[in-house]
Amino acid sequence: LFYMEKDNETGEKRIDALGPFVSYKKEAHETEYGLRPIFYNYRNDKKDRTAFDFLYPLSTYRTFEGDTKFQALMYIIYYKTDLRESGFRERELTIFPFIFARQAEDPGRSFFAVFPIFGNMKNKYGKDEINFFMFPLFLQTKNYGVTNNNFLWPFIGVYSGNGVEGGRLWPIYGKKTVGDSFRDEFALWPIYMQRDREFYGARISSLAILPFYYGMDMPGRKQRTYFWPFFNYIENTNRNLRRWDMPWPFVTFSRGDVN
């Protein structure tokens, strides 16, 4: 329930109460105390480091050698600074989903966005660049040299760049190709969908006319499904295995090698 330790020569003190919930520690350059899980505070003057948690992990605050990291409401609000070798201190602010801003040493990495009115974001959410105006009226994403222009997202889209061609009028029709290595097509989505792609040198093809038919072909494996998911035929030549489901999951026949 209660533990206290004190060094009269150095002035260091440590107190723990109610297990891990109440704690206090003071050393020469370091102080920490907390009433978990409500709050926790830490400071190290020698290392110029501080930390404060409120209802962790709901809100956290960290500083280190002049840099700051703060998040609240599980990163809905986020702010950080980063001192570069040149002496420039970069800053980034996010108030999701309304404000996104970064002031970087390289102007090409800086951005500002006020959602849904207008914005430009770089190296954010898995994309090289994101631009929008009066979203969903216009949305543009760029990644690995491919540009995806969307109008009235997600209904109208146009793909271009780095060998990619195609567009969509969702859900009526859409097509996307990357040379001979990738082809994706749909009509009356999700009724008709066809995809052909190369994966590590292997050709994988699939065709769906839902709910009546689904077929998939790849080296060593073939699958046919009728009135998904009830009637299936699977052939695996790598294992000399064939299986029939008529209807799944009630009746199943299998023939082949079992290892």
URBELFEN-V284978 format. One line per field, one symbol per residue. ss: DSSP state (~ for helix, > for strand, _ for the rest). burial: 1 if it has 16 or more other C-alpha atoms within 10 Angstrom, else 0. A space follows every 10 residues. Layout:
BEGIN
ss = ???
burial = ???
END
This chain:
BEGIN
ss = _>>>>>____ __>>>>>___ _>>>>>___> >>>>>___>> >>>>____>> >>>>____>> >>>>__>>>> >>____>>>> >>>_____>> >>>>>___>> >>>___~~~_ >>>>___>>> >>>>__>>>> >>>____>>> >>>__>>>>> >____>>>>> >__>>>>>>_ __>>>>>>__ _>>>>>>___ _>>>>>>>>_ _>>>>>>>>_ __>>>>>>__ >>>>>>____ >>>>>>____ >>>>>>____ _>>>>>___
burial = 0000000000 0111010000 0111110001 1111100011 1111000011 1111010011 1110001111 1100101111 1100000001 1111100001 1111100001 1111110011 1100000011 1110100111 1100011111 1000011111 0001111111 0011111100 0111111000 0111111000 0001111111 0011111100 1111110100 1111110000 0111100000 000000000
END
